[in-house]
């Protein structure tokens, strides 16, 4: 059997970093971990190829070679996924689809040959068995949750790792919290399921043996969902492994704000090599936090929490949302002040959307407020429901926020605010490679000579020369800022 795995292209988005990747000569941020894991589940005597359209062009002869084309996608990749499916139909190659997009909207993909939905550990083996017996069904679905102890090591040999800025692994699925707007629990549940510590070490060893010596992203939606196991089992083992391998990786991940409550946990993460964490902060408006059931963020000094994590040795990237029913006209200035004061440099500010299946989606449906389908990109000035704040006022306020926080002066000042509080871990190595030198030279030209905010850029660079770690971060974040500004300008805003 010949199987072609295809990851659709991702458009210009906040997290695509397409405008920044050019500085470091990379094609994409991370590889398609789901497809690499699926590849490891296929029979060993099958021929398997993988094309990530973020790095490689999909040719007709690739589709013609395959007996089946496997396509996965997130909502943001829908346009590209639809085009791939249409090309396969025109050529006459059968298509198997799975992943978040198709699991959420299966009724819109009945024209595909096979839908293998939910978690592949459960449904893919059934499809393979039926396929080998010559009687594959149209749809494979389940209400059960996968045992991650059965998940194989991804097949890293199927990609060219040099095209990516970082690699990725997964430890857990699920989140213990139930935020009304989030579909993580819809897809994966609130009970945290984890791999064994030995599995994680084997995956890290696999990356190491394939020559990777750079950043690794734990894709978990909430890495500290099971704090006890992370503290007592996983992190001590990673610390020991990293020490034996002379610290080949740095890690980043996603977590909830209650990370700031546990100094021991933060210290262990930093010792293990974690230097960055994304946190859903959402809003400084307490009423809006109550409205969306963001219980873990309520009643906190959120700025103090952010700074505590930064001082521990981890950069905080933040997610923020505008458009809650409780938002008033003052929320825009409050959010700008919060972001600038906290030093959250990478601040993803988006408009509230209601993913299908979430509590928010069902509430808005009963209120008859749903409109067009969500795009999967909450930073593209679109919403899939009618907000209580007038849409014109909301969009105007949103534009004010992003144009303010990503103006060169405010953005570079925010980097300085962060770096003044940031205390990197002692094992946090800085590796200056040829691509880093090229990135810096490109940044000096694009940002320091012909770009906007040149004086603010050079102020940041000269200040950061006090330490290699600060300098490396300053250049990296300055380049990321160019991507964010260019992205919002591409939407006709900021």
Secondary structure, DSSP 8 states (H G I E B T S, - for coil): -EEEEEE----S-TTT-HHHHGGGT-SBSS--HHHHHHHHHS-TTSEEEEEETTTS---HHHHHH-SEEEEE--GGGHHHHHHHHHHHHHHT-EEEEESHHHHH-GGGGTTSSEEE-S-HHHHHHHHHHHHHTT---SEE--SS---GGG-----GGGS-GGGBS-EEE--EE--S---TT--HHHHH-SS-EE--HHHHHHHHHHHHHTT--SEEEE--S-TTTTHHHIIIIIHHHHHHHHHHTT---EEEEEE-GGGGG-HHHHHHHHHHTEEEEEEEEE-S-HHHHHHTT-GGGTTS-HHHHHHHHHHHT-EEEEEEEE--TT--TTHHHHHHHHHHHHT-SSEEEEE----TTSHHHHHHHHTT-B-S---S-TTSS--SB--SS-HHHHHHHHHHHHHHHTSHHHHHHHHHHHHHH----TT------HHHHHHHHHHHHHTTTSSSSHHHHHHHHHHHTT-HHHHHHHHHHHHHHHHHHHHHHHTT--
